[in-house]
């Protein structure tokens, strides 16, 4: 019997399990005693472990940092590392983001693709492998973390208190596999002097700023010229109103993951561009456009660079005003062949002038596995055996996954080539057929790693 013939009768059960996880708003919250990432992630972890126990797996909760479900025996551990925390829902949803909604053959809800759906798919893949009679000569462990979206401290905790993973994958990227992840760099831009009264927008630093409200003195810029320039932008919508000598600009862009900023439309960036093109004379507008801009290539800080695996990208995610100072988060993903030291040396001379400044907050290392390595090939073969797709190849991405925190794994799925499941955006989705395919592929991948 083909594995898919076993998966199809389990589909409603799988959807029900996913519904239980989507119900939890597992955005990181205020740390509480015994709940380092807040109430939501801890409750979601407990629910996931309950599902795993109901399926017959041994489970362990590691102080609500993370937990795992396990089967098999032996010293080696095949690790499947997924996460239960999610990014904030944001705006623009057609359904309640924390209620699983089924419309035809598509499931909607925050986390159905990133990464709660993959948690359930991994559990059912383990179930099928266990029931297939394959010799479980290694332990298979599904690690479920609670802090991937905001720093992966959960995996740092596992590294300190858990056992090392021999080989495996994180179902938190694209098929047919991710053999490299760009390095990450976080910066913060600040104004020194500006006429802007306030500017606030964005919801997380690792997504394109999708909405922004800005107030400027009406005397600082011609309102009609500003409207004309806003009309030239790719903003989804915009509005300019005047009251009491103040112009208020409400700009709606398009959210996208910070690793692919050109797939979005930055509401803050295009507001700044429209202000500059309308003729405002303002230090921070000039600084923003010369150092950040809307091209997302890092040219403004001397870091426009690329290698054979991709170019550097730069994203402004959050803009806020406090005590008259505007700050802008900057999320950079830099090529795998570049070092943190080289990136810092390139950027440092270009981070400050009389109009504004940028500080480097953190630089993380890139990750790279040769495409012909055993791990990459074992996972690629699993994908090919199930799908028959011999065209698509493993790739290098700008996104960061648990693979940077857990040695011996790479990202493998859960999104299929050419798909857009609106991860980190409104109306996050998952096709039921893809859900079933994930289970099939992950089961085959586990078998390949058991036999390696």
C-alpha positions as CSV (number, residue, x, y, z in Angstrom):
1,X,0.0,0.0,0.0
2,X,1.3,3.4,-0.9
3,X,2.0,5.7,2.0
4,X,-0.5,8.3,0.7
5,X,-3.2,5.7,0.9
6,X,-2.6,5.6,4.7
7,X,-2.3,9.4,5.0
8,X,-5.7,10.2,3.4
9,X,-7.8,8.5,6.1
10,X,-5.8,10.4,8.7
11,X,-6.4,13.8,7.1
12,X,-9.4,14.9,9.2
13,X,-7.6,13.8,12.4
14,X,-4.5,15.8,11.3
15,X,-6.6,18.9,10.6
16,X,-8.2,18.5,14.0
17,X,-4.8,18.4,15.7
18,X,-3.7,21.5,13.8
19,X,-6.8,23.3,14.9
20,X,-5.9,22.6,18.5
21,X,-2.5,24.3,18.0
22,X,-3.7,27.3,15.9
23,X,-6.2,28.1,18.8
24,X,-3.3,29.3,20.9
25,X,-1.9,32.9,20.4
26,X,1.7,31.8,20.8
27,X,3.3,35.1,20.1
28,X,6.1,35.6,22.6
29,X,4.8,37.4,25.7
30,X,6.0,38.7,29.0
31,X,8.2,36.1,30.8
32,X,6.4,34.5,33.8
33,X,7.7,32.1,36.4
34,X,8.3,28.7,34.7
35,X,7.1,30.2,31.3
36,X,10.1,32.0,29.8
37,X,8.3,33.2,26.7
38,X,4.9,33.9,28.3
39,X,1.6,32.2,28.7
40,X,0.8,31.5,25.0
41,X,3.9,29.6,23.9
42,X,3.9,27.5,27.1
43,X,0.2,26.6,26.7
44,X,0.7,25.7,23.0
45,X,3.7,23.5,23.9
46,X,1.7,21.7,26.5
47,X,-1.1,21.1,23.9
48,X,1.4,19.8,21.4
49,X,2.9,17.4,23.9
50,X,-0.6,16.2,24.8
51,X,-1.2,15.5,21.1
52,X,2.0,13.6,20.9
53,X,1.2,11.5,24.0
54,X,-2.2,10.7,22.5
55,X,-0.4,9.3,19.5
56,X,1.7,7.0,21.7
57,X,5.0,9.0,21.8
58,X,7.1,9.5,24.9
59,X,7.3,13.3,25.6
60,X,9.5,15.6,27.6
61,X,8.9,19.3,28.5
62,X,12.1,21.2,29.0
63,X,10.9,23.9,31.3
64,X,8.6,25.4,28.7
65,X,11.6,26.5,26.6
66,X,11.0,23.6,24.3
67,X,9.8,20.0,24.5
68,X,10.0,16.9,22.4
69,X,8.3,13.7,21.3
70,X,10.4,10.6,20.7
71,X,10.4,7.1,19.4
72,X,13.1,4.4,18.9
73,X,16.3,3.6,20.7
74,X,20.0,4.0,20.3
75,X,22.7,6.6,20.8
76,X,22.1,8.5,17.5
77,X,19.2,11.0,17.4
78,X,17.5,12.0,14.2
79,X,16.2,15.4,15.0
80,X,13.1,17.1,13.5
81,X,13.2,20.7,14.9
82,X,10.0,22.7,14.5
83,X,8.6,25.7,16.4
84,X,5.2,26.5,18.0
85,X,5.6,30.3,18.4
86,X,4.3,32.6,15.8
87,X,4.7,36.2,14.6
88,X,1.9,38.6,15.6
89,X,-1.2,38.3,13.5
90,X,-1.0,41.9,12.2
91,X,-3.9,43.3,10.2
92,X,-5.8,42.5,7.0
93,X,-7.1,39.0,7.9
94,X,-10.3,37.8,6.3
95,X,-10.8,35.3,9.2
96,X,-9.9,35.1,12.9
97,X,-6.1,34.3,12.8
98,X,-6.3,32.1,15.9
99,X,-9.2,30.0,14.6
100,X,-8.5,27.3,12.0
101,X,-10.8,28.1,9.1
102,X,-11.3,25.7,6.2
103,X,-12.4,27.1,2.9
104,X,-12.6,24.4,0.2
105,X,-9.2,22.6,0.2
106,X,-7.3,25.5,2.0
107,X,-6.7,26.0,5.7
108,X,-6.3,29.5,7.1
109,X,-4.8,30.6,10.4
110,X,-1.6,32.0,12.0
111,X,0.9,29.2,12.1
112,X,-0.7,26.7,9.6
113,X,2.5,27.0,7.5
114,X,4.9,28.6,9.9
115,X,5.3,26.3,11.8
116,X,2.4,24.5,13.5
117,X,1.3,22.7,10.4
118,X,4.8,21.3,10.1
119,X,4.7,20.1,13.7
120,X,1.6,18.1,13.1
121,X,2.9,16.8,9.7
122,X,6.1,15.7,11.5
123,X,4.2,13.9,14.2
124,X,2.1,12.0,11.7
125,X,5.2,11.2,9.6
126,X,6.7,9.6,12.8
127,X,3.5,7.7,13.4
128,X,3.6,6.2,9.9
129,X,7.3,5.2,10.2
130,X,6.6,3.7,13.6
131,X,3.7,1.6,12.2
132,X,5.5,0.6,9.0
133,X,7.8,-1.9,10.8
134,X,11.0,-0.1,9.9
135,X,13.7,-0.8,12.4
136,X,14.0,2.1,14.7
137,X,17.7,1.6,15.4
138,X,18.1,5.3,16.1
139,X,15.9,7.6,18.2
140,X,13.7,10.0,16.2
141,X,13.0,13.1,18.2
142,X,10.6,15.9,17.2
143,X,11.9,19.0,19.0
144,X,9.2,21.7,19.5
145,X,10.6,25.2,20.4
146,X,8.8,28.3,21.7
147,X,11.1,31.1,20.6
148,X,12.2,30.7,17.0
149,X,10.6,33.9,15.7
150,X,12.3,36.0,18.4
151,X,15.8,34.7,18.9
152,X,15.9,30.9,19.2
153,X,16.8,31.0,22.9
154,X,14.7,27.8,23.2
155,X,17.3,25.9,21.1
156,X,20.2,27.5,23.1
157,X,18.5,26.0,26.2
158,X,18.2,22.6,24.5
159,X,21.9,22.8,23.5
160,X,22.8,23.3,27.1
161,X,20.5,20.7,28.7
162,X,19.6,18.2,25.9
163,X,21.5,15.6,23.9
164,X,23.1,16.5,20.6
165,X,21.3,15.8,17.3
166,X,23.1,13.4,15.0
167,X,21.4,14.5,11.8
168,X,18.0,15.8,10.8
169,X,16.0,18.8,9.5
170,X,13.8,21.7,10.5
171,X,10.5,21.8,8.5
172,X,10.6,25.5,8.4
173,X,11.8,26.5,4.9
174,X,11.3,25.3,1.4
175,X,11.4,22.0,-0.5
176,X,13.5,20.4,-1.8
177,X,15.8,21.7,0.9
178,X,17.9,24.6,2.1
179,X,21.6,24.0,2.1
180,X,22.6,27.5,3.1
181,X,21.2,30.4,5.1
182,X,22.6,33.9,4.7
183,X,24.1,35.6,7.7
184,X,21.9,38.0,9.7
185,X,22.6,41.5,11.0
186,X,20.4,43.8,13.0
187,X,21.0,47.5,13.0
188,X,19.0,50.5,14.4
189,X,18.8,53.9,12.7
190,X,18.0,57.0,14.7
191,X,17.3,60.6,13.8
192,X,19.4,63.5,15.1
193,X,17.1,66.3,13.9
194,X,13.8,66.1,12.1
195,X,10.7,68.2,11.4
196,X,8.6,65.0,11.5
197,X,6.3,65.2,14.5
198,X,5.8,61.4,14.7
199,X,6.3,58.3,12.5
200,X,5.1,54.9,13.7
201,X,4.6,51.7,11.7
202,X,5.4,48.0,11.3
203,X,4.7,45.1,13.6
204,X,7.9,43.0,13.8
205,X,11.5,43.7,12.8
206,X,11.8,40.6,10.5
207,X,8.9,41.6,8.2
208,X,8.5,44.5,5.8
209,X,6.8,47.5,7.4
210,X,3.3,47.1,6.1
211,X,1.6,50.1,7.6
212,X,2.8,53.5,8.8
213,X,1.3,56.7,10.1
214,X,3.3,59.9,9.8
215,X,2.7,63.5,11.0
216,X,4.5,66.5,9.6
217,X,3.9,70.2,9.9
218,X,1.7,71.4,7.0
219,X,4.1,74.2,6.5
220,X,7.0,71.8,5.8
221,X,5.6,70.3,2.6
222,X,3.1,71.1,-0.1
223,X,0.1,68.8,0.6
224,X,-0.9,68.7,-3.1
225,X,2.6,67.7,-4.2
226,X,2.8,65.1,-1.4
227,X,-0.5,63.5,-2.7
228,X,0.8,63.5,-6.2
229,X,4.0,61.8,-5.2
230,X,2.2,59.2,-3.0
231,X,0.1,58.4,-6.0
232,X,3.2,57.4,-7.9
233,X,4.2,54.8,-5.3
234,X,3.3,51.1,-5.2
235,X,1.5,51.6,-1.8
236,X,-1.7,49.5,-1.6
237,X,-3.5,52.6,-0.2
238,X,-2.7,56.0,1.3
239,X,-4.5,59.0,2.7
240,X,-3.4,62.5,3.6
241,X,-5.5,64.7,6.0
242,X,-4.8,68.1,7.5
243,X,-5.9,69.3,10.9
244,X,-4.6,72.1,13.0
245,X,-1.6,72.8,10.8
246,X,-0.5,69.1,10.8
247,X,-0.5,66.7,7.8
248,X,-1.2,63.1,8.7
249,X,-0.1,60.5,6.2
250,X,-1.6,57.0,6.5
251,X,0.2,54.5,4.3
252,X,-0.7,50.9,3.7
253,X,2.0,48.7,2.1
254,X,2.4,45.0,1.7
255,X,4.0,42.8,4.3
256,X,6.7,40.2,3.4
257,X,9.4,38.3,5.2
258,X,12.5,40.4,5.8
259,X,14.6,37.9,3.9
260,X,12.6,38.7,0.7
261,X,11.8,42.4,1.2
262,X,11.3,43.1,-2.5
263,X,8.2,40.9,-2.4
264,X,6.6,43.5,-0.1
265,X,6.0,47.3,-0.2
266,X,7.5,49.2,2.6
267,X,5.0,51.7,3.9
268,X,7.6,53.7,5.9
269,X,10.1,53.7,3.0
270,X,7.6,54.9,0.4
271,X,6.3,57.6,2.8
272,X,9.8,58.9,3.1
273,X,10.3,58.8,-0.6
274,X,7.1,60.7,-1.3
275,X,8.1,63.3,1.3
276,X,11.5,63.8,-0.2
277,X,10.1,63.9,-3.8
278,X,7.5,66.4,-2.7
279,X,10.3,68.8,-1.6
280,X,10.4,68.5,2.2
281,X,13.7,69.8,3.6
282,X,14.4,67.4,6.5
283,X,17.6,65.9,7.8
284,X,16.2,62.5,8.7
285,X,14.2,62.1,5.5
286,X,17.4,62.7,3.6
287,X,19.3,60.3,5.9
288,X,16.7,57.6,5.6
289,X,16.6,57.8,1.8
290,X,20.4,57.9,1.4
291,X,21.1,55.1,3.9
292,X,18.0,52.9,3.8
293,X,15.8,53.9,0.9
294,X,13.4,51.6,-0.9
295,X,15.8,49.4,-3.0
296,X,16.6,46.9,-0.2
297,X,20.1,46.3,-1.5
298,X,22.3,47.9,1.2
299,X,24.0,50.3,-1.2
300,X,23.3,53.2,1.2
301,X,25.6,51.7,3.8
302,X,28.2,50.5,1.4
303,X,27.1,46.9,1.5
304,X,25.7,46.2,-1.9
305,X,27.2,42.8,-2.4
306,X,26.3,39.4,-3.8
307,X,27.8,35.9,-4.3
308,X,26.8,32.9,-6.4
309,X,24.1,32.1,-3.9
310,X,22.4,35.4,-3.6
311,X,22.6,39.1,-2.8
312,X,22.5,41.0,0.4
313,X,19.1,42.3,1.4
314,X,18.2,45.1,3.8
315,X,14.7,45.6,5.4
316,X,13.2,48.3,7.6
317,X,10.6,46.6,9.7
318,X,9.5,48.9,12.6
319,X,9.5,52.6,12.8
320,X,8.6,54.4,16.0
321,X,8.9,57.8,17.6
322,X,10.0,58.3,21.2
323,X,10.9,61.6,22.9
324,X,11.1,63.2,19.5
325,X,13.6,60.7,18.1
326,X,12.6,58.4,15.2
327,X,14.1,54.9,15.2
328,X,14.0,52.3,12.5
329,X,14.9,48.7,12.8
330,X,17.1,47.3,10.0
331,X,17.3,43.6,9.2
332,X,20.1,42.5,6.9
333,X,20.6,39.1,5.3
334,X,24.1,38.8,3.9
335,X,25.7,36.3,1.5
336,X,27.0,33.0,2.8
337,X,30.5,33.6,1.6
338,X,30.8,36.9,3.5
339,X,32.1,37.0,7.1
340,X,30.7,39.1,9.9
341,X,34.0,40.9,10.1
342,X,34.0,41.8,6.4
343,X,30.4,43.0,6.7
344,X,31.2,45.2,9.7
345,X,34.2,46.6,7.9
346,X,32.1,47.5,4.8
347,X,29.3,49.1,6.8
348,X,31.1,50.9,9.6
349,X,32.4,54.0,7.6
350,X,28.9,54.7,6.3
351,X,26.7,54.5,9.4
352,X,26.7,58.1,10.6
353,X,26.7,61.7,9.4
354,X,25.3,65.0,10.7
355,X,21.7,64.0,9.8
356,X,21.4,60.6,11.5
357,X,23.2,57.5,12.8
358,X,23.0,53.7,12.5
359,X,24.3,51.3,15.2
360,X,25.1,47.7,14.6
361,X,23.2,45.6,17.2
362,X,24.1,42.1,16.3
363,X,25.8,40.1,13.5
364,X,25.2,36.4,13.1
365,X,27.2,33.8,11.1
366,X,25.8,32.3,7.9
367,X,25.2,28.6,7.4
368,X,26.4,26.5,4.5
369,X,26.4,22.8,3.6
370,X,27.7,21.6,0.2
371,X,24.9,20.5,-2.0
372,X,26.6,17.1,-2.4
373,X,26.8,16.4,1.3
374,X,25.2,13.3,2.7
375,X,22.5,15.1,4.7
376,X,21.4,17.3,1.8
377,X,21.3,14.4,-0.6
378,X,19.4,12.1,1.7
379,X,16.7,14.7,2.2
380,X,16.6,15.6,-1.5
381,X,16.1,12.0,-2.4
382,X,13.2,11.8,-0.1
383,X,11.5,14.7,-1.8
384,X,12.2,13.3,-5.2
385,X,11.0,9.8,-4.4
386,X,7.7,11.2,-3.2
387,X,7.0,14.0,-5.7
388,X,8.9,12.8,-8.8
389,X,10.2,16.4,-9.1
390,X,13.7,16.2,-10.4
391,X,13.8,19.8,-11.6
392,X,14.0,21.8,-8.4
393,X,17.3,21.8,-6.4
394,X,18.2,22.7,-2.9
395,X,18.8,26.5,-2.5
396,X,20.3,29.1,-0.3
397,X,17.9,31.5,1.4
398,X,17.9,34.7,3.4
399,X,15.7,33.4,6.2
400,X,17.2,32.1,9.4
401,X,16.0,28.8,10.9
402,X,16.8,26.4,13.7
403,X,19.6,25.0,11.5
404,X,21.8,27.9,12.7
405,X,21.1,26.9,16.3
406,X,21.2,23.1,16.0
407,X,24.3,21.5,14.4
408,X,23.6,18.7,12.0
409,X,20.3,19.8,10.5
410,X,19.1,21.9,7.5
411,X,15.8,23.4,6.6
412,X,13.6,21.0,4.6
413,X,10.1,22.1,3.6
414,X,7.4,22.8,4.5
415,X,6.6,25.2,1.6
416,X,6.6,23.8,-1.9
417,X,8.4,25.4,-4.9
418,X,6.4,28.2,-6.4
419,X,4.0,28.5,-3.5
420,X,3.2,31.5,-1.4
421,X,1.5,30.6,1.8
422,X,1.6,34.2,3.1
423,X,4.0,33.3,5.9
424,X,4.4,36.4,8.2
425,X,1.4,38.0,6.4
426,X,-2.3,38.1,6.8
427,X,-4.3,35.1,5.6
428,X,-1.5,32.6,6.2
429,X,-2.6,29.4,4.4
430,X,-2.0,25.7,3.8
431,X,-3.5,23.5,1.1
432,X,-4.7,20.2,2.5
433,X,-3.0,18.3,-0.4
434,X,0.3,20.0,0.6
435,X,-0.3,19.0,4.2
436,X,-0.7,15.4,3.2
437,X,2.4,15.6,1.0
438,X,4.5,17.0,3.9
439,X,3.7,13.9,5.9
440,X,4.6,11.6,3.0
441,X,7.9,13.4,2.4
442,X,8.9,13.7,6.1
443,X,8.2,10.0,6.6
444,X,10.5,9.1,3.7
445,X,13.1,11.5,5.0
446,X,13.1,9.8,8.4
447,X,13.5,6.4,6.8
448,X,16.4,7.6,4.6
449,X,18.1,9.0,7.7
450,X,17.5,5.8,9.7
451,X,19.1,3.8,6.9
452,X,22.1,6.1,6.4
